[in-house]
Amino acid sequence: MEKKVHTTCPYCGVGCGVIATVTRKGAVSVKGDPEHPSNYGWLCSKGSALAETIDLDGRILHPEIDGRQASWDDALDLVADKFAAAIAEHGPGSVAFYVSGQLLTEDYYVANKLMKGFFGSANIDTNSRLCMSSSVAGHRRAFGADTVPGVYEDLELADLVILAGSNLAWCHPVLYQRLAAAKENRPGMKVVVIDPRRTMTADIADLHLAIRPDTDVALFAGLFSHLVSNDAVDQNYVAANTSGFAEAFAVAGCVSFGEVLERTGLPSMQLREFYRLFTTTEKVVTCYSQGVNQSSSGTDKVNAILNCHLATGRIGRPGTGPFSLTGQPNAMGGREVGGLANMLAAHMAIENAEDRDRVQRFWGSPAIAERPGLKAVDLFRAVADGRVKALWIMATNPVVSMPDADAVEAAIRACPFVVVSDILRQTDTARHAHVLLPSLGWGEKSGTVTNSERRISRQRAFLDPPGEAQADWWQLAEVARRMGFGRAFAYEGPADIFSEHAALSAFENAGTRDFDIGAYGGLTINAYNEIAPFQWPQPAGQVNSETRFFADGGFYHTDRKARFVAVKPRETDRTRPDYPFTLNTGRVRDQWHTMTRTGKSARLSSHIAEPFAELHPRDAMEIGVGNAELVEIRSQQGRAIVRALITERQARGSIFMPIHWNDQFAARARINTVVPATTDEFSGQPASKNVAISVRRFEVKHYAFSLSQTKPAGQDASYWALAKAEGGWRLDLAFAAPAEDWASWCRRVFAIPNGIEPIGYTDAQTGDVRFAFFDGTRLFAAFFLAREPVAVARNWVITQLKTEHANLRNRLAIVAGRPGADMPDSGATVCSCFGVGLNQILGSVRGGCHSVEAIGKALNAGTNCGSCRAEIRNIVDGCLAAAAG
């Protein structure tokens, strides 16, 4: 019988509802849940491909000790013994957890309870430190609590939406679709994008402010001053609900319009128009994300934005407010349970003695952490210098994601005892584990997550646990039991944990804390299983409703007033002769974090299959690099080697590189090896948007492209990038020196069976080599080598892995790397959701489809998540402009 399960996507902070369908034969398909209030049925390309990422390839299925399979009892006994010994000999500060926004709230809760309430240390931090901790710090400074005031609907109700440091189209595609639909329905709505780079999101903008990196404080301080000068301050709201206005204005008022122009590099007319729009538009929402948070001044940026909304009273009412867009599916849930080293559970403060006493009494714990623990960067420094003796890493890959990543790897490698709980055996971090524990993945685990608008949704299991995999909360509870804390961790399932979490949120609260879901305390298992998505707060006895905060004040400082925070622009050193370029890192459309899941999907790799450095054409000309050639990125920390992507969307002097690629998928593309461990002084969040680097052409003798049915191994090349393809694998390479025998090289790397001989050729004069290996009528592998980036119809060649090749003509077409006239080539993938390529779109334009909507009707492209619509528009506009010329 077919089974349908309502669950939640495990990717970004939008928190989309998903319906997973499992057939009688076990096949899984997914679609958006039309009833879920976050997405109403929409899914992005990543969410649409979830069923393609749940195979068991590469999964860790049994506990391991030092690389050898072990029983759960042996593994957990060892973990408990090592942590207990470290605490006994060196104190609770000698142990640490590093956890993740990929954990469910129940996992997060147990981890924090164990570390802070029973180990007595706050050395538990999370990869959410890397994405939203500046927002947390800014909220706490201004509001007295980490409160997101608004809801997603506000983006649709606003008359002006400002997207600051947010590539919404690629990083939160479903919200982008909601915004785009609202703008189409109300053409008078204005959108302003603030980003040094012209991302795909800028294509929806009425105004794109391409500010210099890290000049947001100057921009919004200037806006604050402009609001005061133009009598746009809501004097009644400020007087009744805030304090510190005069002090904040005294600082912001010193930032002149001319200084804002000089710092940001904006044209005067653009800056005036932005200030005019904000001043004269009542319904304003300012969404901000990593471009604001991931900065050494990230907290000040947040407060500069909040100051402008507080000054105008544009907060908490429909269509108004500042809105922090979280990066991960449960970054918010982690904040609710005190997932950061400087927080306590249920939005209580670790520095507050009354809060510490309250939590300790509720938990009945023997000890409570008395001061903040080590934030992520400092935590790994403590691992490096030996202060941390035992480290447990859960559901994250810091060797790829942390700044100064090589130093982080060295620290983990040198740590006396490292535990890693994950779903894959081979990650850049898992390879250093003394104990490797198999965790449940999406579709197997059960619990809750909280999205960016404070909406709590269920993730439900629809797959059986593979092998001996267990939930993260169970692993933690079992270690707690072995260390003598079993009574406090005697959970029978996630429902017990959620019920306790809800009860703690209501404990001695009475409206003094923002986070209260007391209505869900004491849930039965059946009631927990049936929870529908809801927004907090939901105190006991309150009718379930959507809630905004602060329209009438009621902030969470002791006087219930918000604080204006005086912030001023910092001086930036632009004289860096050895490192003249600025690196900005971020996400691409179809990949997620370090690719442990999305890297399994051939469809998601079809859009962008290689790591790249995006640079301006004039910069490329000056360093002598052509499109698709290789560049070397260097900083004082490290280097990376990637493809050059030359585009005018990038500002001069700036380079963009994606964060996703790692040692499993590329030779030298862990970009965080280049990023220094510079942090915001208030939040501890690393700065990864403004890194001083040098860029040069990376010299090689030959470039190559290959595909194979088997996963390549042992490729000894100066550069390589591996990606899943339909029917096999694709591999891009570059060599500093030629191999003595390319055919033998192929046999070794692609594990070509004996008896299979290549067809193709070697041209000594041009340096070209082309081989195709056929196993009967099926293509087993193909290899193309040239002195320049290889000109091959890549997507067409890849499709040949799944095609029968009975005649010589078809085989020779593969060697040529080009299809014949009767062989369709879709071209480079533009729409991943429906597999639509560039050539198909060009054909439709020639056939009379002259709009994005027309292309959608003809090919479906852009009709699912919509994150490719800007690319489609550029293609259509380019074709029409060429025809007109």
Protein Blocks (a to p, Z undefined) as FASTA:
>chain_A
ZZddddddfkbfnopacdddddfkopacddddfkbmklnopacfklmmmmmmmccehiaf
bdceehiacdfklmmmmmmmmmmmmmmmnojklgccdddfkbcfklmmmmmmmmmmmnop
abbccfklmmmmmmmmmmmmmnopacdfbdfklmmmpmbdcdehiafklmmmmlmmmmmm
mmmmmmmbccddddfbacfklmmpfbdcdddehilmmmmmmmmmmmmmnopacfklmmmm
gghklmmmmmmmmmcfklmmmmnopafklmmmmmmmmmmpmbacddddfklmmccklmmm
mmmmmmmmmmnopghiahiacddddfbfklmmmmmnopafkbcehhiafklmklmmmmmm
mnopabdcfbdcddfklmmmmmmnomambdcdehiafklmpghkllmmmmmmmpmbdcdd
dfbfbdfklmmpfbdcddddehjagcddddfkopacddddfbdcehjbccfklmmmmmmm
mnopmmmmmcfbfklmmmmmmmmmmgonlopafbdckkmgoiafklmmmoccddddddeh
iacddddehklgjiabfnopacddddddddddfbdfklmbccdddddfkbghjlmmmmmp
mklmmmpmcdcddddfklmmmnopaehiacddddfkbccdddddddfkbcghiacddfkb
cfklofblcfklmpccbdcfklopacfkbccddddddddfbdcddddfbdcehiacfbdc
ddddehiacdddddfbdcfblmlmmmmmnopaehiaceddddfknopacddddehjacfb
dcdddfbdcdddfklmmmmmmcccfbfklmmmmmnopacfklccebjafblmnopafklm
mmmmmnopabfklmmmmnopoplnopmmmmmmmmmmmmmmmmmZZ
